Every structure is written in structure tokens, then in C-alpha cells.
Amino acid sequence: MRTTYAIVLSAFLAAPAMAQVIIQTPNPDASFHEQRAAQDRAAARAEHQEARERAAVGDYQGAAEAQRDARRDWHAANRQDEHAERDSSGAVIIGR
């Protein structure tokens, strides 16, 4: 009777652990996305500085355009970060 109880208890405890299969593979694209994100951030900083300089001399339309470009580059950097995060995990989860 104790052996049956022990087997049932161990099967019950092991069942949640076996409900999921995780496969991890390295993905070389993650480093590419990280590099691209760094480039986009550098471009965004440069364009932001350009916007400040243009605003300082009174070129408000040029400043707005440079600020818009900086914002676009910042969003692109965030997207690249998301791609890098997705590619670096490399996990495929099956189950649950």
C-alpha cells in the first residue's frame, strides 16, 4: 500500500514539470539587433542635439524636423531592442 501511495504521489508531483517543453537554440541575429539599436540611439542623440542647436538660433521649423527624426530613431532603437530580446531568448515553449 505504501509503495502505491509513493508512486501516485511522485507521479502527481512530476506531472506539472512535464507539462511544458522548452527548446533553446542560440540565434546570431540578436547581436545584430543590439548593434542596430545602439546605432539608432546614437543617431537619435545627434539629431536631438541638432534640434537644440537649431532652436537656439531661431530655426524652429528645422528644430521640429530634427526632433521628429530623433523620435523616429529612438522608436527604431526600441524596436531593435525588442527584436534582440526575442532572438536572444531562442526559446520555443510547447504545452500549457
N, C-alpha and C positions, 0 to 999 in steps of 0.2 A: 504494500500500500504506500509506503514512504517513497519507494522508487517511482511509482506512477505520479505521485504528487510532485516530486522533484522534476520529473520530465515535463509535466504540464506547466509548472512554474517557469522553468527555463525556456520553454517554447513561447510562453506568454511574454516574457521579458525580452526575448530576442526578436519577436515579430516587428516592433516599431523600428528597430535598427535595420531590418531587411526591407523596409517599405520603400527605400529610395536607393537609386544607383547614381553615383556621381563619377563622371569620366572627365579627367583633366588632361588637356594637351597644351603645350606651350604654343603661343601664337606670336610670330615675329612682327606682326603689324602693330602691336601695342607700342613698341619703341618709336615706330614711325609716327603714330598719332601723338605721342608725347612730344616729339621733336617739333611737329607741326603746330601743336598748341603753344609751345614756347615761342616759336616764330610769330604766331598771330598775336600773342601777348606783347612781344617787343614792338610789333608794328602798331598795336593799339596805344602803347605808351608814347611812341614817337608822334603819332597823329594827335594824341591828347595834348602833348606839349606844343605842337604846331597850332592847335586851336587856341591855346592860351596866348601864344605869341601874336597870332593874328588879331585876337580880341584886344590885346594891349595896344596895338597900333590903330585900332578902329575898324578893321576889316571884319565886321560881324557876320557877313554872309559867308566869307571864307572860313571863319571860325566855326560856324554852324556846320558847314560841309565837312571840315576836318573832324569835328566832334562826332558827326554821323558815321564817318568812316572808322573812327576809333571804336565806336559802339559795335559796328558790324564786325570788326576784327575781334573784339572781346567775346562776342557771341560765338564766332567761329572757333575761338580757342576753347570755349566751354564745350562746344560740340565735339571737338577733338579729344578733350579730356574724357567725355562720356564714351567715345569710341575706344579710347585706350583702356578705360576701366572694363568695358565689355570684353575687349580682346585679351586683356591680361588675365581675366578670371579663367577663361578657357573651359569652364565647367558646363557640362550638359547634365541636367538633372531629369531623371526619368522616374515617375512614380508620384505618389501622394495625390 
